[in-house]
Amino acid sequence: MKTPDNVKINGIVYTIIAKRDFELRDNVGTTFAWQQEIHLNKESPPTQRASVLLHEILHAISHEYLGADEDLNETQVTGLTAGLRNVLVNCGINLIDMVSEGLE
């Protein structure tokens, strides 16, 4: 399955954009809430890309539902990413399948 082109969060479409390593400046993913964009490293392996996509979606959810002044911090999002990924795996949902094909 190909990495999705976009995700809808609270009715707002976030476009998922493939970037190269050097374009992300030492990040594997970044969320730009004001532009409704999630940038992912297209050179990263599917296992990493799955976690990073979930992580960045959680940043977008934080922004859309909590607001810019109440956004979750990086530590909170990282913890929620690990916990949610564990729950999904235990429910038989394989995120790696969702991103097994690279970004265009």
C-alpha positions as CSV (number, residue, x, y, z in Angstrom):
1,M,0.0,0.0,0.0
2,K,1.3,3.5,-0.9
3,T,1.8,6.2,1.7
4,P,-1.4,8.3,1.7
5,D,-1.3,11.6,-0.2
6,N,-3.2,13.3,2.6
7,V,-5.1,12.9,5.9
8,K,-8.2,14.7,7.1
9,I,-8.0,16.0,10.7
10,N,-11.0,17.8,12.2
11,G,-12.3,18.4,8.6
12,I,-9.0,19.9,7.5
13,V,-7.0,18.1,4.8
14,Y,-3.2,17.9,5.6
15,T,-1.2,17.1,2.5
16,I,1.6,14.6,2.9
17,I,4.7,15.7,1.0
18,A,7.8,13.7,0.3
19,K,11.1,15.4,1.0
20,R,14.7,14.4,0.7
21,D,17.1,14.2,3.8
22,F,18.7,17.5,3.1
23,E,15.4,19.3,2.7
24,L,14.2,18.3,6.2
25,R,17.4,19.6,7.9
26,D,18.1,16.7,10.2
27,N,14.4,15.8,10.7
28,V,12.7,12.7,9.5
29,G,9.3,14.5,9.5
30,T,7.8,17.8,10.2
31,T,4.2,19.2,10.5
32,F,3.4,22.7,9.3
33,A,-0.1,23.2,10.8
34,W,-0.6,26.6,9.3
35,Q,0.0,25.3,5.8
36,Q,-1.8,22.0,6.5
37,E,1.3,20.0,5.4
38,I,3.1,17.0,6.8
39,H,6.6,16.5,5.4
40,L,8.1,13.0,5.5
41,N,11.6,11.8,4.5
42,K,11.0,9.7,1.4
43,E,14.4,8.1,1.9
44,S,13.5,6.5,5.3
45,P,12.6,2.8,5.6
46,P,8.9,1.9,5.9
47,T,9.2,1.0,9.6
48,Q,10.6,4.5,10.4
49,R,8.2,6.2,8.0
50,A,5.2,4.5,9.7
51,S,6.2,5.8,13.1
52,V,7.1,9.2,11.8
53,L,3.7,9.6,10.0
54,L,1.8,8.6,13.1
55,H,3.9,11.1,15.1
56,E,3.3,13.9,12.7
57,I,-0.4,13.1,12.6
58,L,-0.5,13.4,16.4
59,H,1.2,16.9,16.1
60,A,-1.5,17.9,13.6
61,I,-4.3,16.5,15.9
62,S,-2.8,18.4,18.8
63,H,-2.8,21.6,16.9
64,E,-6.3,21.2,15.4
65,Y,-8.0,20.1,18.6
66,L,-6.0,21.8,21.3
67,G,-5.0,25.0,19.5
68,A,-1.6,26.6,18.9
69,D,-1.4,27.8,22.5
70,E,-2.0,24.3,24.0
71,D,-0.2,22.1,21.5
72,L,1.4,19.0,23.0
73,N,5.2,19.1,23.3
74,E,7.6,16.8,21.6
75,T,8.0,14.5,24.6
76,Q,4.2,14.1,24.9
77,V,3.7,13.4,21.2
78,T,6.6,10.9,21.2
79,G,5.1,9.0,24.2
80,L,1.6,9.0,22.6
81,T,3.1,7.8,19.3
82,A,4.7,4.8,21.0
83,G,1.6,4.0,23.0
84,L,-0.8,4.3,20.1
85,R,1.5,2.3,17.8
86,N,1.6,-0.5,20.4
87,V,-2.2,-0.5,20.7
88,L,-2.7,-0.6,17.0
89,V,-0.2,-3.5,16.6
90,N,-1.9,-5.4,19.4
91,C,-5.2,-4.9,17.5
92,G,-3.6,-6.4,14.4
93,I,-3.3,-3.1,12.5
94,N,0.0,-3.0,10.7
95,L,1.1,0.6,10.0
96,I,4.0,-0.6,8.0
97,D,1.6,-1.9,5.4
98,M,0.2,1.6,5.1
99,V,3.5,3.0,4.1
100,S,5.3,0.1,2.5
101,E,5.5,1.9,-0.9
102,G,7.6,5.0,-0.9
103,L,6.5,8.5,-1.3
104,E,6.5,10.1,-4.7
